[in-house]
Amino acid sequence: MLKGIENIGNIPELQKRLGWTFFLLFIYRIGIHVPTPGIDGQALAAFFVQAKGTLLGMFDMFSGGGLSKLSVFSLGIMPYISASIIIELLAMVVPTLERLKKEGEAGQRKITRYTRYGTILLSVIQSFGIAVGLESMQGPAGEMIVMFPGWGFRLLTIITLTSGTAFIMWIGEQITERGIGNGISLIIFAGIVARGPAAVINSIRLIKTGEMSLFVMLLIIILMAATIGIIVFIEMGQRRIPIQYAKRVQGRRMVGGQSTHLPLKINTAGVIPPIFASSIIMFPATIANFIDIPIMKKFSAAFVPSSISYNIVYVILIFIFCYFYTAVTFKPDDVADNLKKFGGYVPGIRPGKRTAEYLDKILTRLTFWGAVYVSVVCVLPMLLIGKFNVPFFFGGTALLIVVGVGIDTIQQIQSHLMSRNYEGLMQKAGGNKRRR
């Protein structure tokens, strides 16, 4: 998989894209350490030590540690992901949005604009809930977390956190456009990886204090290595559908007749389902954590990541988003039409509608097993955090995102390398023709 990576230094455009990506991620990490005004940082940090193992801890992991500091990037990229889900679902039932999706680049620009508006709206709602909740919260010693509560603090928090989310959204779009990989996924990736050293130090502290035995830590390391191996194996796995192209006469030549294959991934949706599922669960649960009402506290307590109710909802949402995202990204009818248009067919299957039904049947089965694999990997935190008291970083969701995004980014780098090599070969072939 890493073959050809050593040639990156020979391609200026790829170097520029990688440099741009690292620079933007560096800016993002700096913003994580810029606190929102009006907060007692020590009292807030002490509160989050008590909230370890709850949804607040998981939200803090996805935000790269921004929530525990209440930095300008506290909300992270989750409002953007939630807005994207809402727009995608509306596009399936609202005719106007459905037409926009079919209008190509111009329609996609409008949908992106609506997603940005939705992100701002969700950020305002979420930041207001956090601001109101923080005003009634206290540290372990009874000290107030908010030094000067009131509408001044609330408005300042809304403006700060919403602006931070808008800036992260811009960073993600710039990485996707000018850098390497999916910008939104890389931002979450960077946030999780940045928490790695702290998770290791915390684990060493637990061993020294006797809260966790060395045997348990070795068992976790072995389990992590096995999980990473399974993730790499499944993510690289494919079901190859044989494709045969009919021979046809083009001018004076006979073309076609070659055989190829259509690769279908076991996990077509990649890391999107756990990210989407986490976003859907964390949005209401995080607000509930900051609202001091008994029914909200019960709702929040029911969705502790180590609880059965949380994991059941989490698995259901993973299955839903595996099928949903696969349906959005891969359309069997369009693939079947394109194959028929260029003279391709699946051996033993009639072109057109029969081919589309065949591909849909195979994709449905693959998606089911892909969803089972993602669910099994992502419920590991229930065992690790609930029984062994280890950081979220060692959970299956974090590992899946880190490994999945890493594989996807490496594959995009390889695509750039292959494209560059292909262009070089075409230029050499053109030069040889001119010399002849």
N, C-alpha and C positions, 0 to 999 in steps of 0.2 A: 504493500500500500504506500510505502514511503519512497518507492522507486522514482528517481528523477528529481527529488526534492533538492538534491545538491546542486542542481543547475539553476536555482533561483537567482544566484548572483550574476548570471549571464543575461538576465532579462530585465532591463531598466523599468519597463512598465509594471511588471509584477513587483519589483522592489518598491516602486512608488505606491502601489496599492497596499502592500503590506505595511509600509511606513505610515500611510494615512490611517490604516486600521489601528495600529498600535498607538498612534498619537491621540486619536479620538477616545480610545479606551482609557488612556492615561488621564485625559481631561475628565472623563466620567469618574475615575477613581479619586481624583482630587476633590471633586464636588461632593463625594460621599462624606468627606471630613469637614465640610463647611456647615456649621450648625444653624438652625433656625433661631432667631432672636427671642429672648424672653423665657428661655428654658434653663432650669437647674440641671446641668449635664450629669453631675454625680448622682443626684436623686433618680434621674431617668435611667442611668446605667444600672443602679441598684435594683430598680423595679424590673428591668429586663432580665437580671440574674434570677429573680423569682419567677419570671414568666418562661424560663427555659423549659422546652418540651411542649409548649403550647403552640397554637396557630401563630401567635405573635413571633415566636422563635422561627417558625418556617417562613413567615413573611419577611422577617429580618434577613434570612438567608437569601431569599430571592432579590431583596433590595441591596444585597452586598454589604449589609451591616448599617445601612443608612437609617433604618427605623429606630434602632437602639440609641442612635445619636441624635435623632430627629433632625437629620441634615436636610439640605435643600432638595436632595434626591431621595427623600424618605419613601415616597410612594413607588419609586422604581418605575418599571415599564409596564406594570400590571394593568393600570387604567387603559393603556393603549391596546393591550391584548384583549381586555374585556370589551372595549369598543369595537375591535375587529370582529370578535365573535358575534356581537349584536348585529353589526352591519351584514355579515355573511348570512345570518339567520333571516334577517329582514329581506335580503335579496332573493330568498327562496319563496317569499309570499307577497312581496310588494312588486307589482309589475314595472314601475319606474326604475327601481334598482336593478331588476332582472334585465331590462333593456340596456342599462348602462354597462353591465358586465359583458354584453355582447358587442359593444361599440368599440372594442379594442383599447388603444392607448388613451384616447380622449375620455372614454367612459371610466377607465381605471383611475384617471386623475381626479375625476369628480368623486368617485367612491373613496379615494384616499383623503380628499378634502372633508367628506362627511365623517370619516373615521377620526380625523383630527379634532373636529368639533365635538364628537362624542367623547374623545379622550379628555378634553378640557372640562366638559360637563361632569364626567365621572370623577375627575380629579378634584373639582370644587366640592362635590358632595362628600367624597372620602376625606378630604383635608378638613372640612368643616366638622365632620364627626370626630376626627382625631383631636382637633382643637378643643371642642366642647368636652370630650372625655378627659383630656389631660388636665383641664382646670379642676376637676374633682378628684384627681388622683394624688396620692402621696407616696413618698419614699418609705423605706423600712423604719426610719426613725421618726416618721410623722411629718417630715418637711414637705412643703408644697413643691410639686414639679414645675408648675407655672408660677413665675415670680409676680407677674402683674396680670391677673385674669381680667377678662372683659372683652367687649367687642373690638377693642383695638388689637388685642392679641389674636382674636379669631380671624379678623380681616387680614392681618399681617401673615398669619400661618397659611390661610387660603391662597393668598397671592404668591407666597414663597414656594409652597409645595406644588402648586399648579404650574408655576413658571419652571420649576425644576423638572417636572414630568414632561412639559413641552420641550425643554432643552434635550432631555434624554431621547425623546421621540425623534428630534432632529438629528441627533448623533446616530441613532439606529438607521435612519434613512440614508444618511451620508455614507455610513459604512457599507450598506448594501449597494449604493450607487457607485461610490468611488473606491471602496476597499475590497476586501475578500470575505466571502461568506455572508450569511444572513445577519444583519446588524442587530436585530432584536434578540435573536438567540445568543449572539456573541456577548451582548450586554449582560444577560442572565448568566452566561458561562463565566464571564469575568468576575461577577459578583460572588458566585459560588467558589471559584478557585481562590479568590482573595481571602475567603474565610478559612481556607485550608490550614495555614500555619497556626491560626488561633485554635482550630479544632484539635490539632495534634498536641499543642501545648496544654490545652484543657484536659486531654486524655492522659497525658503524662502526670498532670497534677492529680487526677482522680486515682491513678495507680499509686502515687506517692502517699496520698492520704488514706489509702485502703478502701476507697469507695468502689474501685473496680480492680479485679485481680489481673495479674499479668497473663494468666491462661485465657481469660475472657478477651483481652486485647489481641492476643495471638489468634484466637478463634475469629475475631472480627476482621483482622488483616487477611486471613485465609479466605473468609467469606467474601470480602471485598474483591480480592484477586479473582476468585471464581466468578463473581458477578460481572466484573469487567470483561473476562474472557467470554462469557455467555453473550453479553451485549455486543461485543465486536463480531462474534460468530453470527448472531441473528441479524444484525444490521447489515452485514455484508452478504447475507444469504439472498438467493434469488430463485424464482421459479421461471425457467426459460421456456417460453412458448415457441415452438418451431414455426417459422414463416418461410413459405416458398413463393418465389416470384415467377410468373409465367413468362415463357419466351415470346418475344414479339419483334417484328421487323421495323427498324427505324432507319429510313433511307436505304442504304445498301447493306446495312449490317443487321445481324441478329443480336438483340440485347435481351437481358433478363436471364431467367433460368437459375439464378443463384439461390442458395439457401442461407437463411440467417435466423435470428431468434428475437423475440420480444421479452426483455427482462422485466419481471414483476417482483418487487421486493416483498419480503414477508411482512415487514413493518413499513408500509408505504407512507404512513403519516409521520414517521420519525419521532422527534421529541415534542412535537406540537400537542398531542393529547394530554400528557401530564402537565404541561405548562398551562394549557387552556383549563383543565380540570382544577388545578390549584388556584387559578385566577378566579374561577366561578365560586369556589368554596371560600376563598380568603376575603373576597370583597365584602360580603355581609358580615362574616364572622369577625373581621378586624374591627369594623365599626361597632359591633356588639361588645367587643372587649373594652372599648373606651366609653360606653354608655352605662352609667351606674343605675340600672333598673333591674330588679330581680329576674324578670323573664328573659332579659337580654343576657344576664350572667349565666342563666341555665342553658340558653342556646349556645353561648360561647363554650361552656364547660362540656357540652355534648359533642363538640367538634375539636377536642384535643386530638392531635395526630395519632396518638397511641390508642384511641378509643375505637371500638367496633363500629359505631355509627359513622364516624368520619371515614374509615376505610371502605365501608360498604358504599357510601355515596361517592367516594373517590373512584372506586373501581367501576361503578355504573357510568360515571361521567367519562372515564377513560374509554370505555367501550363505545359510548355515544360519539365522542370526538374522533376516535379511530375511524369509524364508518363515515362520519360527517366529512372529515378532512380528506379522506380517500376519495369520496364522491366528488368533492370540489376539485381536486387536482388531477384525477384520472377519469376520463369519460369514455367508457367502452364503445358507445355509439360513434363518437368522433374518430376513435382509433380504427374501428371497423370500416368506416367510410373512407378514411385515408388509405387503408390497405387495399380496398377495392379500387380506388381511383388509380393507384400505381401498379395494379396487377398483382398484388400480394394476397395470399390466402393461407389459412391454417390447414395443413393436410388433414383430410377427412371431414372438414367443416365447410359448409357452403358460405361464400362471401356475403357480406351485408348483415342482415338482422341476426342470422344464426351465429355468425362470428361474434357479434356484440353480446348475445346471450351467453355464449361460451366463455368469453372473457369476463363478463360480469359474474358468472358462477364461480370461476376460479378465484377472482379477486375477492369475492365475498368470503370464501373459505380461508384465503390467506389473511384477510383482515381480521377474521375471528381469532386465528392463532396468534397473529401479531398483537391483538388486544389482550389476549391471555398472557403473552410474554411480558408486555409492558406492565400489566396489572401485577403480576407476580414480582417483577423487579421493584415496582414502586411501593408495594406494601411492606417491604423490608424494614422501613422506619418503625413500623408498629412493633416488631420484634426487638430491634436494636435500641430504640429510644425508651420503649415501655419497660423492657426487662434489664437492659444493660446500662441504661442511662448514658448513652453516648451522644455526641453532637449530631445535628442534622446532616452535616457534611458527609458522614459515613452512611447515610441512608440511600436506598435504591433510587429515589427520584433525582437526587443530586448526581449520583454516579451516571445515571442514564443520560441526563442533560449534558454533563461534562464530556462523556465519551461520545455520545451521538453528535454533538455540535463539533467536537474535534474531528471526527471522521468526515463529516460533511465539509468542513473547511479544508481539510487535506485533499479531498476529492475535487474541490473547486480549484485549488492550486494546481493539481495535476491536469485539470481541464485546460487551464491557461498555458501550462507547459506544452501539452499536446497540440494546442492551437498554434502556438509559436513555432513548434517543430514542423507542423504541416505547412505553415506559411513559408518557412525557410525552404522546404522541399519544392514547393510550387515555384518559388523564385528561381531556384537552381534549374528546375526543368524548363522554365521560360528562357533562362540564359542559354541553356544548351541548344534550344530550338533556334534562337537568334544566331548562334555561332554556326549552326549547320546551314 
